[in-house]
Amino acid sequence: MTQTPTGMTQPPTRVLPATHGSLARGVSAPVTGTLFALALTGGITLRPGEGREVLFGRNRPEVHVCLGEDDPRVSRHQGTLTHRDGRWWLSTSGQLPIRCAEGRLLFRGEEPLPLSTGYTPLFVQGSRGREHLLEVFVTGADDEPPRPRHADVTRPPRVWVLTEQEKLALVVLGPRYLLHEPRPQPLTWKQTAAQLVDLQPGASWTNKRVEHIVNAVRARLSRDGVPYLTREEVGEPVGNALNDHLLCALLTSTTLVPMDLALVEAT
């Protein structure tokens, strides 16, 4: 047995050097459930076992993985990865939350989050806009490092077909998204309809018509499996959330792209 940074006994670990490649490329281990944790300064691997822990944070002598050692906004002990009940769990004791998958923030005092097998990036906000990355990988039963696929045909994104009226209405609804503004929000139905009337005076644009067209696109994407496009998924109060998620989905799929702003300029 070896000593942990806090003086507690801990099963032997294998050190990952700072030069180790990203865990996103995949890892392999003889024991399913082996944990890999890697920061800019290096990391470790640890086999599963009830009560086993990996501590990470700024204070290098007192943690297993040093994260943000030159950034005083990162806590000396920012968080812990603990194995119990057959899986690894993430908890935080730092003053700042840890940002997990899909933007989920984990705060001090909250219940630990279970980690899925595979790759999980974790982020801690630092000083002057810095973000400190802790890469975590939990091996599964069939994990294999991904093979190079240099010559494979690129898989295109799922792009939804929009009518001319749908595309125009959505571009006018979400110009702030297409202009890459920070924290964009969609226009209201009234604002969108007013701008469409200016662009196409004889096209009978109204608030209700805009709402009907946008809702039809949202329902179509929802049926195709895009999440957070229904009131039931988002919950009350809905506010602008449905249109925000719709516009983000259209941009990330490249159904809408910044060049589509030319539709407004050319109309």
C-alpha positions as CSV (number, residue, x, y, z in Angstrom):
1,M,0.0,0.0,0.0
2,T,1.1,3.6,-0.6
3,Q,0.3,6.8,1.1
4,T,-2.2,9.3,-0.3
5,P,-1.4,13.1,-0.2
6,T,-3.6,13.3,3.0
7,G,-1.7,10.4,4.7
8,M,-4.5,7.8,4.2
9,T,-3.6,4.4,2.8
10,Q,-4.6,3.9,-0.8
11,P,-4.0,1.1,-3.4
12,P,-1.1,1.7,-5.8
13,T,-1.8,4.1,-8.6
14,R,-0.1,4.5,-12.0
15,V,1.1,8.1,-12.7
16,L,0.2,9.7,-16.1
17,P,2.9,12.2,-17.2
18,A,2.0,15.7,-18.3
19,T,3.0,14.6,-21.8
20,H,0.3,11.9,-21.9
21,G,-2.1,12.4,-24.8
22,S,-5.7,13.4,-24.3
23,L,-7.9,10.8,-22.8
24,A,-10.5,11.6,-25.5
25,R,-8.4,9.4,-27.8
26,G,-9.4,6.4,-25.7
27,V,-7.6,4.3,-23.1
28,S,-7.4,0.6,-22.2
29,A,-7.0,-1.3,-19.0
30,P,-7.3,-4.9,-18.0
31,V,-9.9,-4.2,-15.3
32,T,-13.3,-2.8,-16.2
33,G,-14.1,0.3,-14.3
34,T,-10.5,1.6,-14.1
35,L,-10.4,5.4,-13.6
36,F,-8.1,7.6,-15.6
37,A,-7.8,11.3,-14.5
38,L,-5.6,13.8,-16.4
39,A,-4.9,17.5,-16.1
40,L,-2.4,19.7,-17.8
41,T,0.2,18.8,-15.1
42,G,-0.4,15.0,-15.4
43,G,-2.7,12.5,-13.8
44,I,-3.1,9.0,-12.5
45,T,-5.1,5.8,-13.1
46,L,-6.8,3.8,-10.3
47,R,-8.6,0.5,-10.4
48,P,-12.1,0.3,-8.9
49,G,-12.6,-0.6,-5.3
50,E,-15.1,0.4,-2.6
51,G,-14.1,3.7,-1.0
52,R,-11.1,4.4,-3.3
53,E,-10.6,8.2,-4.0
54,V,-8.9,10.5,-6.3
55,L,-8.5,14.1,-5.0
56,F,-7.9,17.0,-7.4
57,G,-7.3,20.7,-6.9
58,R,-4.7,23.5,-6.8
59,N,-2.5,22.3,-3.9
60,R,-0.1,19.8,-5.5
61,P,1.3,18.2,-2.3
62,E,-2.2,17.4,-1.0
63,V,-4.0,16.0,-4.1
64,H,-3.5,13.2,-6.6
65,V,-4.1,15.3,-9.7
66,C,-3.0,19.0,-9.6
67,L,-5.5,21.3,-11.4
68,G,-4.9,25.0,-11.9
69,E,-1.9,25.2,-9.6
70,D,-1.1,28.8,-10.7
71,D,-4.7,30.1,-10.4
72,P,-6.0,31.1,-7.0
73,R,-9.6,30.9,-8.1
74,V,-9.3,27.1,-8.2
75,S,-9.7,25.6,-4.7
76,R,-6.8,23.8,-3.1
77,H,-9.1,20.7,-2.9
78,Q,-11.5,21.3,-5.8
79,G,-13.2,17.9,-6.0
80,T,-13.1,14.2,-5.4
81,L,-13.7,11.1,-7.6
82,T,-14.9,8.3,-5.3
83,H,-15.7,4.6,-6.1
84,R,-18.7,3.2,-4.3
85,D,-21.6,0.9,-5.1
86,G,-19.7,-0.4,-8.2
87,R,-19.2,3.0,-10.0
88,W,-17.3,6.2,-9.8
89,W,-18.9,9.4,-8.4
90,L,-17.9,13.1,-8.7
91,S,-18.2,15.5,-5.8
92,T,-16.9,19.0,-5.3
93,S,-15.7,20.8,-2.2
94,G,-14.4,23.9,-4.0
95,Q,-15.8,27.4,-3.8
96,L,-16.5,27.3,-7.6
97,P,-18.8,24.7,-9.2
98,I,-17.5,22.1,-11.6
99,R,-19.1,22.2,-15.1
100,C,-19.9,18.8,-16.3
101,A,-21.5,17.4,-19.5
102,E,-24.2,19.5,-21.2
103,G,-23.4,22.5,-19.0
104,R,-24.5,20.9,-15.7
105,L,-22.9,22.7,-12.7
106,L,-22.1,20.7,-9.6
107,F,-21.8,22.8,-6.5
108,R,-20.3,22.2,-3.1
109,G,-22.8,20.4,-0.8
110,E,-24.8,18.8,-3.7
111,E,-25.2,15.1,-4.0
112,P,-22.3,13.5,-6.0
113,L,-22.9,12.8,-9.7
114,P,-22.3,9.3,-11.1
115,L,-19.8,9.0,-14.0
116,S,-20.7,7.0,-17.1
117,T,-18.1,4.8,-18.7
118,G,-16.1,6.5,-21.4
119,Y,-14.8,10.0,-21.6
120,T,-16.0,12.9,-19.4
121,P,-14.4,16.4,-19.6
122,L,-14.8,18.5,-16.4
123,F,-14.2,22.3,-16.3
124,V,-13.4,24.8,-13.5
125,Q,-13.7,28.5,-14.3
126,G,-10.5,30.3,-13.4
127,S,-9.1,33.8,-13.4
128,R,-9.4,36.2,-16.4
129,G,-11.6,33.9,-18.4
130,R,-9.4,30.8,-18.0
131,E,-10.9,27.3,-17.9
132,H,-9.1,24.4,-16.3
133,L,-9.8,21.0,-17.8
134,L,-9.8,17.7,-15.9
135,E,-10.2,14.8,-18.3
136,V,-11.8,11.6,-16.8
137,F,-12.2,8.2,-18.5
138,V,-13.8,5.2,-16.9
139,T,-13.1,2.0,-18.8
140,G,-16.0,-0.2,-19.9
141,A,-16.2,-3.9,-20.8
142,D,-15.7,-3.4,-24.5
143,D,-13.5,-0.3,-24.6
144,E,-10.9,-0.1,-27.3
145,P,-8.9,3.0,-28.3
146,P,-10.5,4.5,-31.4
147,R,-8.6,3.6,-34.6
148,P,-7.5,6.2,-37.1
149,R,-10.0,6.7,-39.9
150,H,-8.1,9.1,-42.2
151,A,-9.6,7.9,-45.4
152,D,-13.2,7.4,-44.3
153,V,-15.8,9.6,-45.9
154,T,-16.8,12.4,-43.5
155,R,-20.2,11.9,-42.0
156,P,-22.4,15.0,-42.7
157,P,-24.5,16.5,-39.9
158,R,-28.2,16.0,-39.8
159,V,-29.6,18.9,-41.8
160,W,-33.3,19.6,-41.8
161,V,-35.0,20.8,-44.9
162,L,-36.8,24.2,-44.5
163,T,-39.1,25.9,-46.9
164,E,-38.2,29.4,-48.0
165,Q,-40.8,30.9,-45.7
166,E,-39.6,28.8,-42.7
167,K,-35.9,29.8,-43.3
168,L,-36.7,33.5,-43.7
169,A,-38.9,33.5,-40.5
170,L,-36.2,31.7,-38.5
171,V,-33.4,34.0,-39.7
172,V,-35.4,37.0,-38.7
173,L,-36.3,35.4,-35.4
174,G,-32.7,34.6,-34.5
175,P,-30.3,37.2,-36.0
176,R,-28.4,37.5,-32.7
177,Y,-27.5,33.7,-33.0
178,L,-26.2,34.1,-36.5
179,L,-24.2,37.2,-35.5
180,H,-22.5,35.2,-32.7
181,E,-23.6,37.7,-30.0
182,P,-22.9,36.6,-26.5
183,R,-25.9,35.1,-24.7
184,P,-28.3,35.6,-27.7
185,Q,-32.0,35.6,-27.3
186,P,-34.7,35.2,-30.0
187,L,-36.9,38.1,-31.0
188,T,-40.5,38.1,-29.9
189,W,-43.3,37.0,-32.3
190,K,-44.3,40.7,-32.6
191,Q,-40.8,41.9,-33.4
192,T,-40.2,39.1,-35.9
193,A,-43.5,39.8,-37.7
194,A,-42.9,43.5,-37.8
195,Q,-39.5,42.9,-39.5
196,L,-41.0,40.4,-41.9
197,V,-43.7,42.9,-42.9
198,D,-41.0,45.5,-43.7
199,L,-39.1,42.9,-45.8
200,Q,-42.2,41.6,-47.5
201,P,-45.0,44.1,-47.3
202,G,-47.5,42.1,-49.3
203,A,-46.8,38.7,-47.8
204,S,-49.4,38.9,-45.0
205,W,-47.0,38.3,-42.1
206,T,-48.6,38.4,-38.6
207,N,-47.6,37.4,-35.1
208,K,-49.8,34.2,-35.3
209,R,-48.4,33.2,-38.7
210,V,-44.8,33.5,-37.5
211,E,-45.7,31.5,-34.4
212,H,-47.4,28.8,-36.4
213,I,-44.4,28.5,-38.8
214,V,-41.8,28.3,-36.1
215,N,-43.8,25.9,-33.9
216,A,-44.2,23.6,-36.9
217,V,-40.4,23.4,-37.4
218,R,-39.9,22.9,-33.7
219,A,-42.5,20.0,-33.7
220,R,-40.7,18.4,-36.7
221,L,-37.3,18.5,-35.0
222,S,-38.8,17.2,-31.8
223,R,-40.3,14.2,-33.6
224,D,-36.9,13.5,-35.0
225,G,-35.4,13.3,-31.5
226,V,-34.0,16.7,-30.8
227,P,-34.4,17.3,-27.1
228,Y,-35.8,20.3,-25.1
229,L,-38.2,21.5,-27.8
230,T,-41.4,20.8,-25.9
231,R,-43.0,22.5,-22.8
232,E,-42.9,19.1,-21.0
233,E,-39.1,18.8,-21.4
234,V,-38.3,22.4,-20.5
235,G,-40.9,22.9,-17.7
236,E,-42.5,26.1,-16.6
237,P,-41.9,29.0,-16.9
238,V,-41.0,28.4,-20.5
239,G,-40.1,32.0,-21.5
240,N,-37.8,32.0,-24.6
241,A,-36.4,28.5,-23.9
242,L,-38.1,26.6,-26.7
243,N,-37.1,29.0,-29.4
244,D,-33.6,29.3,-27.9
245,H,-33.1,25.5,-28.0
246,L,-34.6,25.4,-31.5
247,L,-32.3,28.0,-32.9
248,C,-29.2,26.4,-31.2
249,A,-30.2,23.1,-32.7
250,L,-30.6,24.6,-36.2
251,L,-27.2,26.2,-36.0
252,T,-25.3,23.3,-34.6
253,S,-26.7,21.1,-37.3
254,T,-25.8,23.7,-39.9
255,T,-29.4,23.9,-41.0
256,L,-29.0,27.6,-40.4
257,V,-25.6,29.3,-40.9
258,P,-24.4,32.9,-40.6
259,M,-24.4,33.3,-44.4
260,D,-28.2,33.0,-44.2
261,L,-28.3,36.6,-43.0
262,A,-28.0,37.4,-46.7
263,L,-31.6,36.3,-47.1
264,V,-32.7,39.3,-45.0
265,E,-30.3,41.7,-46.8
266,A,-31.4,40.5,-50.2
267,T,-35.2,40.3,-49.6
